[in-house]
């Protein structure tokens, strides 16, 4: 359910360009159009953020692997995921399960049925994604802990009497997927630090060593180079499970076991894991409430926890100079789909914040959880709704794909509160890239996890506005086309403004409403001997071009976007 609102609530633009000096162009984005009605008693809270982008300070190529998905793709999703530029797809073997009525592993005769797994791998490859196969769970007949859990597949594969059967199962699957399907990436188990593993840490370490050895034998037989990783840890409490990480790295290092990538999960909010600072009275049902507050509502949800995760992993790896694994976030989202705001701009702003954090942290691969909602009521975590309609989060990921085709450019963001309001503040993030053609792409998000109106984001837009001052320097003297796209409550990744400028720096002043995302694309045109007057045009037929004199004799060109036949300045 997207929060309802009584009037348009999106980014609108007023372009201001100094003609006399021709030193810059400013996009003044008015976030609160006339007619917007906030929740009763709400007052607009305004914050400021300064974003500086240097077009000449470019660095590394942006890892394409940050756009990935967790979840087996269906044939109906292939074209949409291809358009998204998905580079990775996380696929589980689910050795305990069935493909229709056929067991994936037949306990009576030891036969592996890989047809279902092959279909999932093929769908991923047709979407342009590289498949990563996650080796889990245990067939009941091979588990040493049956009865220890209502779900015995989470039990430990018995490496005693059943070791040969487990090894043969992994070997056959791996050789087949390497030679027939071209798979080269394998990870071992899913969230062994939670109930998904009913054994001890030592038992998991032994399973990883054994399974890694089998995968190496399979790769030798198949004459393939592969990558092996683990431990795919959960992040149920907002922090990395440091004791598990330390023990695992100690084991791998001391026993010289292959570890090509180190992966974990990032869910910024687990509403059913209490007690937490946000829910001090303890756990409540995921879809229930506690004292009237929905369990999924976390006003202190922070993307910054991903940076904390990364720092914890880096600190652990620093103790093992012989280990140099790539760092993967193998599943990530705000939560597992309980927060219905994920269906709207909240989801897109959160996603852009996480991707920005992952890029800055040096993470090489990320897989979004998940590809599509299973139905209209039980989960809201997907990029697509059950009818295959892309959500705002899909649009944000598509913008990121366009952005990632260039090289990372230097960006600094500083923020401060302007007006008294709640203790929490918007989480403004920005990234920029320089394309091979000299174009610049800048993405800015204004993530707001709280609702000061007291309606938990379910009624009306929250009146949280961030005043962004953007300055882009280092552009060559030339004509530049500027296009601005917006994802917010009114716009679904649509072009809201265009202009042609011939000045350096380019300056934009932006009032961004809660959970808005904008992409500003600056494309270089013909070189100029000297700057000239900026001109503008818009996709909106009602836009009006005005010329006026401002105090002090400086002349401005005002480009005013109007709505509903009303002029708004």
C-alpha positions in Angstrom: 0.0 0.0 0.0 1.4 3.4 -1.0 0.7 6.0 1.5 -2.3 8.1 0.4 -2.2 11.8 -0.1 -4.8 14.4 -1.0 -2.8 16.3 -3.5 0.4 15.9 -5.7 3.5 15.7 -3.5 6.6 15.7 -5.7 9.6 17.5 -6.8 8.8 20.6 -8.9 11.3 23.0 -10.5 12.0 26.7 -10.9 15.1 27.3 -13.0 17.1 30.4 -12.1 20.1 31.4 -14.3 22.1 34.5 -13.8 22.4 36.2 -17.2 24.7 39.1 -16.3 27.5 36.9 -15.0 26.6 33.6 -16.6 28.3 31.8 -13.7 25.8 29.1 -13.0 22.3 27.6 -13.3 20.2 26.9 -10.3 17.3 24.5 -10.1 15.0 25.7 -7.3 12.8 22.7 -6.5 9.7 23.6 -4.6 8.7 20.5 -2.6 5.3 21.6 -1.3 2.9 22.5 -4.2 -0.2 24.4 -3.3 -3.0 22.2 -2.1 -1.0 19.6 -0.4 -2.6 18.7 2.9 -0.4 17.1 5.6 -1.7 15.0 8.5 -3.6 17.0 11.1 -1.3 19.1 13.3 1.8 18.4 11.2 4.2 21.2 10.6 6.8 21.3 7.9 10.3 20.5 9.2 13.1 21.6 6.9 16.8 20.5 6.9 19.7 21.5 4.8 22.4 19.5 3.0 25.3 20.7 0.9 26.4 18.4 -2.0 29.7 19.2 -3.8 30.6 17.3 -6.9 34.0 17.6 -8.7 33.8 16.5 -12.3 37.6 16.3 -12.6 38.2 14.1 -9.5 37.2 10.7 -10.9 38.4 7.4 -9.6 37.6 3.8 -9.9 35.2 2.1 -12.2 31.9 1.5 -10.4 31.4 -2.2 -9.7 28.5 -3.5 -11.9 27.9 -6.3 -9.5 26.1 -4.0 -7.1 22.9 -4.5 -9.1 21.9 -8.1 -8.2 18.8 -10.0 -7.0 18.2 -12.6 -4.4 15.6 -15.0 -5.6 15.0 -17.4 -8.4 13.8 -15.5 -11.5 10.7 -16.6 -13.3 10.5 -16.6 -17.1 8.0 -13.7 -16.9 10.6 -11.6 -15.2 13.5 -12.1 -17.5 13.0 -9.0 -19.8 12.3 -6.7 -16.9 15.4 -7.8 -15.0 17.5 -7.5 -18.2 16.3 -3.9 -18.6 17.3 -3.3 -15.0 20.9 -4.4 -15.8 20.9 -7.2 -13.2 24.4 -8.7 -13.0 24.0 -11.3 -10.2 21.3 -13.7 -9.2 21.5 -15.7 -6.0 20.0 -19.2 -6.4 19.7 -21.8 -3.7 20.0 -25.6 -4.3 17.4 -26.4 -1.6 18.5 -30.0 -1.5 15.7 -30.7 1.0 12.9 -29.6 -1.3 11.0 -30.8 -4.2 10.5 -29.8 -7.9 6.7 -30.3 -8.1 6.2 -33.9 -6.8 9.8 -34.9 -7.5 12.4 -34.7 -4.7 15.5 -32.7 -5.7 17.5 -35.5 -3.9 15.8 -38.9 -3.7 16.7 -40.4 -0.4 15.7 -43.9 -1.5 18.2 -44.1 -4.4 20.5 -41.1 -4.0 19.5 -39.6 -7.4 19.8 -35.8 -7.9 17.1 -34.1 -10.0 18.7 -30.9 -11.3 15.9 -29.9 -13.7 14.4 -27.2 -11.5 17.8 -25.7 -10.6 18.8 -25.7 -14.3 15.7 -23.7 -15.1 16.5 -21.1 -12.4 20.1 -20.8 -13.7 18.9 -20.4 -17.3 16.4 -17.7 -16.4 19.2 -15.8 -14.6 21.5 -16.1 -17.6 18.8 -15.0 -20.0 18.3 -11.9 -17.9 22.0 -11.1 -18.2 22.9 -12.1 -14.7 25.7 -14.3 -13.5 24.3 -17.1 -11.2 25.7 -17.7 -7.8 24.6 -21.1 -6.4 24.1 -21.4 -2.7 24.6 -25.0 -1.5 21.9 -25.7 1.1 19.9 -27.4 2.8 20.3 -31.0 4.1 18.1 -33.8 2.7 16.3 -35.2 5.8 17.9 -38.6 5.3 21.4 -37.1 5.4 20.8 -34.9 8.5 22.3 -35.9 11.8 19.8 -33.7 13.7 16.4 -34.8 12.6 13.7 -33.9 15.1 15.8 -31.1 16.5 13.7 -28.6 14.6 10.2 -28.5 13.0 12.2 -28.1 9.8 14.8 -30.9 9.8 16.4 -29.5 6.6 18.1 -27.0 8.8 19.9 -29.8 10.5 23.6 -30.7 10.0 24.5 -32.9 7.0 26.1 -35.9 8.7 29.8 -36.0 7.8 30.1 -39.3 9.6 28.3 -42.3 8.1 26.6 -40.0 5.4 29.7 -38.1 4.4 30.1 -40.0 1.1 26.5 -39.4 0.1 26.7 -35.7 0.9 30.0 -35.4 -1.0 28.6 -37.2 -4.0 25.5 -35.0 -4.1 27.5 -31.8 -4.1 30.0 -33.2 -6.6 27.3 -34.3 -9.1 25.5 -31.0 -8.8 28.7 -28.9 -9.2 30.1 -30.8 -12.2 26.7 -30.6 -13.9 26.2 -26.9 -13.3 29.8 -26.1 -14.3 29.8 -28.0 -17.5 26.2 -27.8 -18.7 25.1 -24.4 -17.3 28.4 -22.6 -17.0 28.2 -21.7 -13.3 31.4 -20.6 -11.6 30.3 -19.1 -8.3 29.3 -21.2 -5.3 28.6 -20.4 -1.7 28.0 -22.7 1.3 24.7 -22.6 3.3 22.3 -19.8 4.2 22.5 -17.9 7.5 24.3 -20.6 9.6 24.4 -18.2 12.5 20.5 -18.4 12.8 17.9 -21.2 13.1 18.8 -22.1 9.5 21.6 -24.1 11.0 20.8 -26.5 13.9 24.4 -27.4 14.5 27.4 -25.7 16.2 29.9 -23.3 14.7 32.5 -26.0 14.6 30.2 -28.3 12.7 29.6 -25.6 10.1 33.3 -24.9 9.7 33.8 -28.6 9.1 31.0 -28.6 6.5 32.5 -25.7 4.7 36.0 -27.3 4.6 34.5 -30.6 3.3 32.2 -28.9 0.7 35.0 -26.7 -0.5 37.2 -29.7 -1.1 34.4 -31.4 -3.1 33.9 -28.2 -5.2 37.6 -28.1 -6.0 37.6 -31.7 -7.1 34.5 -31.0 -9.3 36.2 -28.0 -10.8 39.3 -30.1 -11.6 37.1 -32.7 -13.2 35.2 -30.1 -15.2 38.4 -28.2 -16.1 36.8 -24.9 -14.8 37.9 -22.0 -12.7 35.5 -21.3 -9.9 35.0 -19.0 -6.9 33.9 -20.3 -3.5 32.5 -18.2 -0.7 30.7 -18.2 2.7 29.3 -17.8 5.3 26.2 -15.9 4.2 25.6 -14.7 7.7 22.3 -13.1 8.8 22.1 -9.6 10.1 19.2 -10.0 12.4 20.3 -7.5 15.1 21.8 -4.8 13.0 25.4 -5.7 13.6 27.7 -8.4 12.2 27.9 -11.6 14.4 31.5 -10.9 15.3 32.2 -14.1 17.3 31.1 -16.2 14.3 33.1 -14.2 11.9 36.2 -14.3 13.9 36.0 -18.0 14.5 35.2 -18.7 10.8 38.2 -16.6 9.6 40.5 -18.2 12.2 39.5 -21.7 10.9 39.8 -20.8 7.2 43.1 -19.1 7.7 44.7 -21.7 10.0 43.7 -24.5 7.7 44.5 -22.8 4.4 40.9 -23.3 3.1 39.9 -21.4 -0.1 37.8 -18.3 0.5 37.3 -16.2 -2.6 34.4 -14.0 -1.3 33.0 -13.3 2.2 29.3 -12.7 2.2 26.6 -11.6 4.6 23.1 -10.1 4.7 22.0 -6.6 5.5 18.4 -6.0 6.7 18.3 -2.6 8.4 15.2 -3.5 10.4 14.1 -6.9 11.7 10.8 -6.0 13.4 10.4 -9.4 15.1 13.8 -9.6 16.7 13.2 -7.3 19.8 13.8 -6.0 22.3 15.5 -3.1 20.6 15.9 0.6 21.3 12.9 1.2 19.0 10.9 -1.6 20.6 12.1 -1.7 24.3 9.1 -3.8 25.4 10.2 -6.7 23.4 9.2 -8.9 20.5 5.7 -8.6 18.9 4.2 -10.5 16.0 5.6 -9.3 12.7 2.2 -8.2 11.2 0.9 -7.1 14.6 1.4 -4.1 16.8 2.7 -3.1 20.2 0.8 -0.4 22.0 -0.7 0.7 18.7 2.7 0.9 16.8 3.1 -1.5 13.9 6.0 -4.0 14.4 7.5 -3.0 11.1 7.7 0.7 11.9 11.2 1.7 13.0 11.7 5.4 13.2 15.5 5.0 13.8 16.1 2.7 10.8 19.5 3.6 9.5 21.4 2.8 6.3 24.5 3.7 8.2 24.5 0.2 9.7 25.8 -1.1 6.5 28.9 1.0 6.9 29.2 -0.4 10.5 28.9 -4.0 9.0 31.6 -3.3 6.6 33.9 -1.8 9.3 33.3 -4.9 11.4 34.2 -7.2 8.5 37.3 -5.1 7.7 38.5 -5.2 11.3 38.1 -9.0 11.4 40.0 -9.4 8.1 42.8 -7.2 9.3 43.8 -9.9 11.7 44.3 -12.3 8.7 46.6 -10.7 6.2 46.7 -14.0 4.2 43.0 -13.7 3.4 41.9 -11.4 0.6 38.3 -12.2 -0.2 35.9 -10.0 -2.1 33.1 -8.6 0.0 29.5 -9.4 -0.9 26.2 -8.4 0.6 24.2 -11.4 -0.6 20.8 -10.2 0.5 19.6 -6.8 1.5 16.5 -4.6 2.1 14.9 -2.6 4.8 13.3 -5.8 6.1 11.9 -9.0 4.7 8.8 -7.2 3.4 6.8 -6.3 6.4 7.0 -2.5 5.9 4.3 -1.6 3.4 6.1 1.7 2.7 8.5 -0.4 0.7 5.9 -0.3 -2.1 6.4 3.4 -2.5 9.1 6.1 -2.6 10.3 4.9 0.8 11.7 1.8 -0.9 13.5 3.7 -3.7 15.1 6.2 -1.4 16.3 3.4 0.9 17.7 1.4 -2.0 19.7 4.3 -3.4 21.1 5.1 0.1 22.2 1.5 0.5 23.8 1.3 -2.9 25.6 4.5 -2.3 26.9 3.2 1.1 28.0 -0.1 -0.6 29.9 1.8 -3.3 31.7 4.0 -0.8 32.5 1.0 1.5 34.2 -0.9 -1.3 31.7 -3.8 -1.6 31.9 -5.6 -5.0 28.6 -7.5 -5.1 25.1 -6.9 -3.7 21.8 -8.9 -4.2 18.5 -7.2 -3.5 15.9 -9.2 -1.6 13.9 -9.9 -3.5 12.9 -10.0 -7.2 9.1 -10.1 -6.9 6.3 -10.1 -4.3 4.8 -13.5 -3.9 1.3 -12.0 -3.4 -0.4 -8.7 -2.6 -0.6 -9.1 1.1 2.2 -11.2 2.7 5.3 -9.3 1.5 6.3 -5.9 0.0 10.0 -6.6 -0.4 10.1 -7.2 -4.2 11.3 -5.0 -7.1 8.1 -6.0 -8.8 4.6 -6.4 -7.5 2.8 -9.8 -8.1 1.5 -8.5 -11.5 5.0 -7.7 -12.7 4.6 -3.9 -12.4 7.8 -2.3 -11.4 7.8 -0.5 -8.1 9.7 2.8 -7.3 12.6 0.7 -6.0 12.9 -0.9 -9.4 13.1 2.6 -11.0 15.8 3.6 -8.5 17.8 0.5 -9.4 17.4 1.3 -13.0 18.8 4.8 -12.4 21.7 3.2 -10.6 22.5 1.0 -13.5 22.7 4.1 -15.8 24.9 5.8 -13.2 27.2 2.8 -12.8 28.3 2.9 -16.5 30.8 5.7 -15.6 33.6 6.2 -13.2 33.1 7.2 -9.6 33.4 11.0 -9.1 34.3 12.8 -5.9 31.2 13.8 -3.8 31.0 15.4 -0.4 27.8 15.7 1.6 27.3 17.8 4.7 24.0 18.4 6.5 22.5 20.2 9.4 19.1 20.9 10.9 17.5 24.2 10.1 14.3 24.0 12.0 13.4 22.3 15.2 11.7 19.0 14.7 12.0 15.3 15.7 15.3 14.0 17.0 15.8 12.0 13.8 17.0 13.7 10.7 16.7 12.8 7.0 19.5 10.7 5.6 20.7 12.5 2.5 23.1 10.6 0.2 24.6 11.5 -3.1 26.9 9.8 -5.6 28.2 11.0 -9.0 29.8 9.4 -12.0 31.6 10.6 -15.1 30.8 8.8 -18.3 33.3 8.0 -21.2 31.5 10.7 -23.2 32.2 13.4 -20.6 28.7 13.3 -19.2 28.0 13.5 -15.5 25.3 11.6 -13.6 24.4 12.6 -10.0 22.0 10.7 -7.8 20.6 12.2 -4.7 18.1 10.7 -2.2 16.3 12.1 0.9 15.6 9.0 2.9 13.2 9.6 5.8 12.4 6.5 7.9 10.1 8.2 10.5 6.8 10.0 10.4 6.4 12.9 12.7 2.7 13.1 12.1 2.3 9.9 14.2 0.6 7.9 11.3 3.5 5.6 10.7 3.7 6.7 7.1 0.3 5.3 6.3 -1.7 8.5 6.0 -0.6 11.5 3.9 2.9 12.6 3.1 5.2 13.4 6.0 6.2 17.0 5.9 9.9 16.4 6.0 11.8 18.6 3.5 15.5 18.7 2.8 16.9 21.8 1.2 19.8 20.6 -1.0 22.4 22.9 -2.3 24.2 21.1 -5.2 27.4 22.5 -6.8 29.0 20.8 -9.8 32.5 22.0 -10.6 35.2 21.0 -13.1 33.1 21.0 -16.3 34.7 22.2 -19.5 33.5 25.4 -21.1 30.8 24.1 -23.4 27.1 23.9 -23.9 25.7 21.3 -21.5 22.3 19.7 -21.6 20.8 19.2 -18.1 18.0 16.7 -17.5 16.4 16.0 -14.2 14.4 12.9 -13.4 12.5 12.3 -10.2 11.0 9.4 -8.2 8.6 10.7 -5.5 4.9 10.5 -4.6 4.0 12.2 -7.9 6.6 11.1 -10.3 7.7 7.6 -11.3 11.2 8.2 -12.7 9.9 10.8 -15.1 11.7 13.8 -16.6 10.6 16.9 -14.7 13.1 19.4 -16.1 15.4 20.1 -19.0 17.8 22.9 -19.6 20.8 24.0 -21.7 23.5 25.7 -19.8 27.0 27.1 -20.7 28.4 27.9 -17.4 30.7 26.4 -14.8 30.0 25.7 -12.0 26.4 24.3 -12.3 24.5 25.1 -9.2 21.2 23.7 -8.1 19.1 24.5 -5.1 16.7 21.7 -4.4 13.8 21.3 -1.9 13.4 17.5 -1.7 10.3 16.0 0.0 10.6 12.9 2.1 12.0 9.8 0.3 12.4 11.6 -3.0 15.2 10.5 -5.4 16.5 12.7 -8.3 18.9 11.9 -11.1 20.6 14.8 -12.7 22.3 14.1 -16.0 24.7 16.7 -17.5 25.6 15.9 -21.1 28.4 17.9 -22.7 27.7 19.5 -26.1 29.8 21.7 -28.4 32.8 23.6 -26.9 32.4 27.4 -26.5 35.0 30.1 -26.4 33.0 31.9 -23.7 29.9 31.2 -21.6 26.6 32.2 -23.0 23.1 32.7 -21.6 21.4 29.6 -20.4 18.1 28.5 -21.9 15.5 26.0 -20.6 12.6 23.9 -21.7 10.4 21.3 -20.0 8.3 18.3 -20.8 5.4 20.1 -19.2 3.4 22.1 -21.8 2.2 24.6 -19.1 5.7 25.7 -18.2 6.1 29.5 -18.6 9.3 31.4 -19.5 9.7 34.8 -17.8 12.3 37.5 -17.9 12.6 40.0 -15.1 14.9 42.3 -13.3 16.1 41.5 -9.8 17.3 44.0 -7.1 20.8 45.1 -7.7 20.5 45.1 -11.5 21.2 41.3 -11.9 18.9 39.9 -14.5 17.5 36.4 -14.0 15.8 34.0 -16.4 12.9 32.4 -14.5 11.5 29.2 -15.7 8.3 28.4 -13.8 6.6 25.1 -13.8 2.9 25.4 -13.4 0.3 22.8 -12.4 -3.4 22.7 -13.0 -3.3 25.9 -15.0 -2.0 27.8 -11.9 1.4 29.5 -12.0 3.6 28.5 -9.0 6.8 30.3 -8.3 
